Amino acid sequence: MQITSIKPTNNPAILKFEFDEFIVRTENFEFKNIDETQQSPLAKQLFFLPFVKTVYISGNFIAIEKFSIVEWEDVQSDVAEQIEDFIKNGGEILKIEENKNKKMPITVYAETTPNPAVLKFACNKLLTKTPIEFKNIDETAASPLAKELFKFSFVKEVFIDENYVSITKFSVTEWDEITLELRTFIKGFIENGGTVIDESAVVKTENHQKQQESYFENLDVTSQQIINIIEEYVKPAVQSDGGNIVFDSFDPAEKRVKVILQGACSGCPSSTFTLKNGIENMLKDMLKDQDIKVEAING
């Protein structure tokens, strides 16, 4: 297990150390002092550093909150090295084996989306760090949950990201007839240890991250700026509505930006309005170019 990135958070005192695989899938841990670290030998080790205030462990990352006696830029490399050395030398991040087969109680609730054909089922647990869309059951090799959902005759498409599952239904059924059934099924599937996303089955190679970085670096400056704007300002908003947006291409001659809409955004009646009056205007303003045009290649 290796640290793949070190990322700041909205709180300047907290830094995230992200790994190339999950540490824990269904729980979040917070340690405020060394006396609370019985479950985490690594957290206990980190508290020997005088500037460590709180340690968080969730999903594929460890986050550390520091006291103000140091600046992160002065110590973050040393902390990352200490974490990796601890793991390489056989140290345990978490002692949770005794709870491995325990049923984990979770909460699943349904949320409406701007797309009347799509409902978002949000969970209080992290499900995946890899957003993925399934148009039919033949595409579900990476998701046992999606495969099971397609066995419901009214399920048309499935989109999974972070802590939610967005389901597109066929028009022959109304949501009030099937919402409770779907919510109960998803809740039971996750509580009983079912695999939501098999990360190893998703396109994932040792060089995948480097390939992504290389792709980004080889783009023109405007395309890079567009990607950064979408990631920082647009994606969080569409994710809250149960969808996702992915940059596809930018034509500098036509000033045309093409994006891919997923989940609740795909086929949404309001997506054209959102593209033209939201994203397009934002890009025009932030790039200072009134000729920018945005279109969805699947919407």
For each residue, the residues with C-beta under 8 A, 3 or more apart:
1: 19 20 21 23 87
2: 19 20 84
3: 6 17 18 19 80 83 84
4: 18 19 20 209
5: 18
6: 3 15 16 17 18 76 80
7: 15 16 18
8: 12 15 16 72
9: 12 14 15 16 63
10:
11: 14 65
12: 8 9 72
13: 53 65 66 67 68
14: 9 11 56 63 64 65 66
15: 6 7 8 9 63 64 66 72 76 79
16: 6 7 8 9 61 62 63
17: 3 6 61 62 63 64 79 80 83
18: 3 4 5 6 7 60 61
19: 1 2 3 4 22 23 60 61 62
20: 1 2 4 60
21: 1 60 199
22: 19 25 59 60 129 199
23: 1 19 57 58 59 60 61 62 93 94
24: 27 28 29 57 58 59 94 96
25: 22 59 125 126
26: 104 106 125 126 190
27: 24 58 96 104 125
28: 24 56 57 58 126
29: 24 39 40 43 56 57 58 94
30: 54 55 56
31: 36 37 40 43 47 54 55 56 57
32: 36 53 54
33: 36 37 47
34: 37 44 47 48
35:
36: 31 32 33
37: 31 33 34 40 41 43 44 47 55
38: 95
39: 29 43 94 95 96
40: 29 31 37 43 44 55 57 92 93 94 95
41: 37 44 45 91 92 93 95
42: 45 46 62 83 86 87 91 92 93 94
43: 29 31 37 39 40 46 47 55 57
44: 34 37 40 41 47 48
45: 41 42 48 82 86 91
46: 42 43 49 52 55 64 79 82 83
47: 31 33 34 37 43 44 52 55
48: 34 44 45
49: 46 52 75 79 82
50: 67 69
51: 66 67 69 70 75
52: 46 47 49 55 64 65 66 67
53: 13 32 65 66 67
54: 30 31 32 64 65
55: 30 31 37 40 43 46 47 52 62 63 64 65
56: 14 28 29 30 31 62 63 64 65
57: 23 24 28 29 31 40 43 61 62 63 93 94
58: 23 24 27 28 29 61 63 126
59: 22 23 24 25 126 129
60: 18 19 20 21 22 23 129
61: 16 17 18 19 23 57 58
62: 16 17 19 23 42 55 56 57 83 93
63: 9 14 15 16 17 55 56 57 58
64: 14 15 17 46 52 54 55 56 79
65: 11 13 14 52 53 54 55 56
66: 13 14 15 51 52 53 69 70 72 75
67: 13 50 51 52 53 70
68: 13
69: 50 51 66
70: 51 66 67 74 75
71: 74 75
72: 8 12 15 66 75 76
73: 76
74: 70 71
75: 49 51 66 70 71 72 78 79
76: 6 15 72 73 79 80
77: 80 81
78: 75 81 82
79: 15 17 46 49 64 75 76 82 83
80: 3 6 17 76 77 83 84
81: 77 78 84 85
82: 45 46 49 78 79 85 86
83: 3 17 42 46 62 79 80 86 87
84: 2 3 80 81 87 88
85: 81 82 88 89
86: 42 45 82 83 89 91
87: 1 42 83 84 90 91 93
88: 84 85
89: 85 86
90: 87
91: 41 42 45 86 87
92: 40 41 42 95
93: 23 40 41 42 57 62 87
94: 23 24 29 39 40 42 57
95: 38 39 40 41 92 98
96: 24 27 39 99 100
97: 100
98: 95
99: 96 102
100: 96 97
101: 193
102: 99
103: 191 192 193
104: 26 27 125 190 191 193
105: 191
106: 26 123 124 125 187 190 191
107: 123 124 187
108: 121 122 123 183 186 187 190
109: 121 122 183
110: 119 120 121 122 179 182 183
111: 119 120 121 122 164 242
112: 119 120
113: 118 119 120 166 241 242 243 264 268
114: 241 264 268 269 270 271 274
115: 118 168 242 243 264 265 266 267 268 269 270 271
116: 269
117: 156 168 169 171 267
118: 113 115 166 167 168 169 242 243 263 264 268
119: 110 111 112 113 166 167 169 175 179 182 242
120: 110 111 112 113 164 165 166 241 242 264
121: 108 109 110 111 164 165 166 167 182 183 186
122: 108 109 110 111 163 164
123: 106 107 108 127 163 164 165 186 190
124: 106 107 163
125: 25 26 27 104 106 163 190
126: 25 26 28 58 59 129 162 163
127: 123 160 161 162 163 164 165 190 196 197
128: 131 132 160 161 162 196 197 199
129: 22 59 60 126 162 199
130: 197 199 202
131: 128 159 160 161 162 244 262
132: 128 142 143 159 160 161 197 202
133: 157 158 159 244 262 263 266
134: 137 139 140 143 146 150 157 158 159 160
135: 139 157
136: 139 150 157
137: 134 140 146 147 150 151
138:
139: 134 135 136 146
140: 134 137 143 144 146 147 150 158
141: 198 201
142: 132 197 198 201 202
143: 132 134 140 146 147 158 160 195 196 197 198
144: 140 147 148 194 195 196 198
145: 148 149 160 165 186 189 190 194 195 196 197
146: 134 137 139 140 143 149 150 158 160
147: 137 140 143 144 150 151
148: 144 145 151 185 189 194
149: 145 146 152 155 158 165 167 182 185 186
150: 134 136 137 140 146 147 155 158
151: 137 147 148 155
152: 149 155 178 181 182 185
153: 170
154: 169 170 172 173 178
155: 149 150 151 152 158 167 168 169 170
156: 117 168 169 170
157: 133 134 135 136 167 168 266
158: 133 134 140 143 146 149 150 155 165 166 167 168
159: 131 132 133 134 165 166 167 168 242 243 244 262 263 264 266
160: 127 128 131 132 134 143 145 146 164 165 166 196 197
161: 127 128 131 132 164 166 239 244 263
162: 126 127 128 129 131 239
163: 122 123 124 125 126 127
164: 111 120 121 122 123 127 160 161 242
165: 120 121 123 127 145 149 158 159 160 186 196
166: 113 118 119 120 121 158 159 160 161 242 243 263 264
167: 118 119 121 149 155 157 158 159 182
168: 115 117 118 155 156 157 158 159 264 266 267
169: 117 118 119 154 155 156 173 175 178
170: 153 154 155 156 173
171: 117
172: 154
173: 154 169 170 177 178
174: 177 178
175: 119 169 178 179
176: 179
177: 173 174
178: 152 154 169 173 174 175 181 182
179: 110 119 175 176 182 183
180: 183 184
181: 152 178 184 185
182: 110 119 121 149 152 167 178 179 185 186
183: 108 109 110 121 179 180 186 187
184: 180 181 187 188
185: 148 149 152 181 182 188 189
186: 108 121 123 145 149 165 182 183 189 190
187: 106 107 108 183 184 190 191
188: 184 185 191 192
189: 145 148 185 186 192 194 196
190: 26 104 106 108 123 125 127 145 186 187 193 194 196
191: 103 104 105 106 187 188
192: 103 188 189
193: 101 103 104 190
194: 144 145 148 189 190
195: 143 144 145 198
196: 127 128 143 144 145 160 165 189 190
197: 127 128 130 132 142 143 145 160 202
198: 141 142 143 144 195 201 202
199: 21 22 128 129 130 202 204
200: 204
201: 141 142 198
202: 130 132 142 197 198 199
203: 208
204: 199 200 208
205: 208 211
206:
207: 210 211
208: 203 204 205 211 212
209: 4 212 213
210: 207 213 214
211: 205 207 208 214 215
212: 208 209 215 216
213: 209 210 216 217
214: 210 211 217 218
215: 211 212 218 219
216: 212 213 219 224 227
217: 213 214
218: 214 215
219: 215 216 223 224 227
220: 223 224 250 252
221: 224 225
222: 225 226 250 252 287
223: 219 220 226 227 247 249 250
224: 216 219 220 221 227 228
225: 221 222 228 229 286 287
226: 222 223 229 230 247 250 257 283 287
227: 216 219 223 224 230 231 247
228: 224 225 231 232
229: 225 226 232 233 234 282 283 286 287
230: 226 227 233 234 235 245 247 259 279
231: 227 228 234 235
232: 228 229 235 236
233: 229 230 236 237 282
234: 229 230 231 237 238 245 278 279 282
235: 230 231 232 238 239 244 245
236: 232 233 239 240
237: 233 234 240 241
238: 234 235 241 243 244 245 261 264 265
239: 161 162 235 236 242 243 244
240: 236 237
241: 113 114 120 237 238 264 265
242: 111 113 115 118 119 120 159 164 166 239 263 264
243: 113 115 118 159 166 238 239 261 262 263 264 265 266 268
244: 131 133 159 161 235 238 239 261 262 263 265
245: 230 234 235 238 259 260 261 262 265 279
246: 259 260 262
247: 223 226 227 230 250 257 259
248: 258 259 260 297
249: 223 257 258
250: 220 222 223 226 247 256 257 258
251: 254 255 256 258
252: 220 222 255
253:
254: 251 293
255: 251 252 289 291 292 293
256: 250 251 293 294 295
257: 226 247 249 250 280 283 292 293 294 295
258: 248 249 250 251 294 295 296 297
259: 230 245 246 247 248 275 279 294 295 296 297
260: 245 246 248 296 297 298
261: 238 243 244 245 265 266 267 268 271 296 298 299
262: 131 133 159 243 244 245 246 265 266
263: 118 133 159 161 166 242 243 244 266
264: 113 114 115 118 120 159 166 168 238 241 242 243 268
265: 115 238 241 243 244 245 261 262 268 271 274 299
266: 115 133 157 159 168 243 261 262 263 271 298 299
267: 115 117 168 261 271 299
268: 113 114 115 118 243 261 264 265 271 274 299
269: 114 115 116 272
270: 114 115 273 274
271: 114 115 261 265 266 267 268 274 275 296 299
272: 269 275 276 299
273: 270 276 277 278
274: 114 265 268 270 271 277 278 279
275: 259 271 272 278 279 280 294 295 296 299
276: 272 273 279 280 281 294
277: 273 274 280 281
278: 234 273 274 275 281 282
279: 230 234 245 259 274 275 276 282 283 294
280: 257 275 276 277 283 284 292 293 294
281: 276 277 278 284 285
282: 229 233 234 278 279 285 286
283: 226 229 257 279 280 286 287 289 292 294
284: 280 281 287 288 289 290 292
285: 281 282 288
286: 225 229 282 283
287: 222 225 226 229 283 284 292
288: 284 285
289: 255 283 284 292
290: 284
291: 255
292: 255 257 280 283 284 287 289
293: 254 255 256 257 280
294: 256 257 258 259 275 276 279 280 283
295: 256 257 258 259 275
296: 258 259 260 261 271 275 299
297: 248 258 259 260
298: 260 261 266
299: 261 265 266 267 268 271 272 275 296
